[in-house]
Amino acid sequence: GLTREKANEVFKRDGPNCLKNKDRFKGIVPEKALVIRSGEPLSVDTENVVVGDLVQLKGGDRIPADVRIIEAHEFKVDNSQLTGESGPQSRSPEFTSENPMETKNIAFFSTFAVEGNAKGIVVSTGDQTVFGQVAHLNTGMVYM
């Protein structure tokens, strides 16, 4: 995971990981995330999650960013709001497709973890997430 100093540096460079109009997506965007910084678990507001953060995920969580899974135990997500797929999708460290929407080693921002647990590295936040890009195309919303 990142050190607290490096996370602060990335946050200063990239700005907050949040919506300009949070109220529009209330209930879809997670409020908190469990990150590991300087070797310590730390609960942070989702807007303070940065690329490179190591995040811990478990059943019941909303995914705080697009995350590359590096460790998983029976981890499944509900991607239905993003992809329309019915039923939970397994996630693991295994790279299974060049297409990010098809590979098993990516969990997407705002989707729902339904069971198991995982650790992953944040690969994109805000506007750069798949959800952010789709929301921007559909509504003209801009994520920071």
C-alpha positions in Angstrom: 0.0 0.0 0.0 0.9 3.6 -0.1 2.5 5.6 2.6 0.3 8.3 4.1 2.7 10.8 2.7 2.5 9.4 -0.8 -1.3 9.3 -0.6 -1.4 12.9 0.5 0.9 13.8 -2.4 -1.3 12.0 -5.0 -4.4 13.7 -3.4 -2.8 17.1 -3.7 -1.9 16.4 -7.3 -5.1 14.8 -8.5 -7.7 16.4 -6.2 -10.6 14.6 -4.4 -12.2 11.5 -5.9 -15.8 12.8 -5.7 -18.8 13.8 -7.7 -19.5 17.5 -8.3 -23.2 16.6 -7.6 -23.0 13.9 -5.0 -26.8 14.1 -4.2 -27.7 12.8 -7.6 -26.0 9.5 -7.0 -26.7 9.1 -3.2 -26.8 5.5 -2.3 -24.8 4.4 -5.3 -21.4 6.0 -4.4 -19.8 4.6 -1.2 -19.1 7.0 1.6 -16.1 5.2 3.2 -13.3 2.8 2.2 -10.9 0.8 4.1 -7.4 1.5 2.8 -4.0 0.3 4.0 -1.5 3.2 4.2 1.9 2.9 5.9 1.0 -0.7 6.7 -2.0 0.4 8.8 -5.7 -0.1 8.0 -7.4 3.3 7.8 -11.1 4.1 7.2 -11.2 7.1 4.8 -13.9 9.0 3.0 -14.2 7.7 -0.6 -13.2 11.1 -1.9 -9.8 10.6 -0.3 -9.1 7.3 -2.0 -6.3 7.7 -4.5 -4.7 5.7 -7.4 -2.3 3.3 -5.9 -4.1 2.8 -2.6 -4.4 -0.8 -1.3 -8.1 -1.4 -0.4 -9.7 -4.1 1.6 -13.1 -5.2 0.3 -15.7 -7.5 1.8 -19.3 -8.7 1.2 -21.6 -5.8 1.9 -19.2 -3.1 0.6 -19.7 -0.7 -2.3 -16.5 -0.7 -4.3 -14.8 2.7 -3.7 -12.9 3.0 -7.1 -11.9 0.7 -10.0 -9.7 -1.8 -8.3 -7.3 -4.5 -9.6 -7.8 -7.5 -7.4 -4.5 -8.9 -6.0 -5.9 -11.3 -3.4 -9.4 -12.8 -3.1 -11.3 -15.4 -1.1 -14.7 -16.4 -2.6 -15.2 -12.7 -3.7 -18.2 -11.9 -5.8 -19.6 -8.6 -7.0 -23.0 -7.5 -8.4 -22.2 -5.6 -11.6 -25.9 -5.4 -12.7 -26.2 -1.6 -12.4 -23.1 -1.2 -14.7 -23.3 -4.1 -17.1 -26.8 -5.5 -16.8 -25.5 -8.9 -15.9 -27.8 -10.9 -13.5 -26.2 -12.7 -10.7 -23.0 -12.3 -8.8 -19.7 -12.3 -10.7 -16.6 -14.0 -9.3 -13.5 -11.8 -8.9 -10.0 -13.1 -8.4 -6.4 -12.0 -9.2 -6.6 -14.0 -12.4 -6.3 -12.0 -15.6 -8.8 -13.6 -17.9 -9.4 -11.1 -20.7 -7.9 -8.0 -22.4 -11.3 -6.4 -22.1 -11.6 -4.8 -18.6 -15.3 -5.4 -18.6 -14.7 -9.2 -19.0 -11.6 -9.9 -16.9 -12.0 -11.4 -13.4 -9.3 -9.2 -11.8 -11.2 -5.9 -11.9 -13.9 -4.7 -9.5 -15.7 -1.5 -10.6 -16.4 1.7 -8.7 -19.9 1.8 -7.1 -20.7 -1.9 -7.8 -21.6 -4.0 -4.8 -19.5 -6.8 -3.2 -22.0 -9.5 -2.3 -19.7 -12.1 -0.6 -16.2 -13.0 0.3 -13.3 -10.7 0.7 -10.5 -9.3 -1.4 -7.6 -6.8 -1.5 -6.8 -4.7 -4.5 -4.9 -1.8 -5.9 -6.9 1.3 -6.9 -6.3 1.8 -10.7 -8.8 4.7 -11.3 -11.0 7.1 -9.4 -13.8 9.6 -10.2 -14.1 10.5 -13.8 -11.6 8.0 -14.9 -13.6 5.0 -13.6 -15.8 3.0 -15.9 -18.8 4.2 -13.9 -17.6 7.8 -14.1 -17.2 7.6 -17.9 -20.6 6.0 -18.4 -22.3 8.5 -16.1 -20.6 11.4 -17.9 -21.7 10.1 -21.3 -25.3 9.5 -20.1 -25.8 12.6 -18.0 -23.0 15.1 -18.7 -22.0 14.7 -15.0 -18.4 15.4 -14.3 -16.5 13.5 -11.6 -13.4 14.9 -10.0 
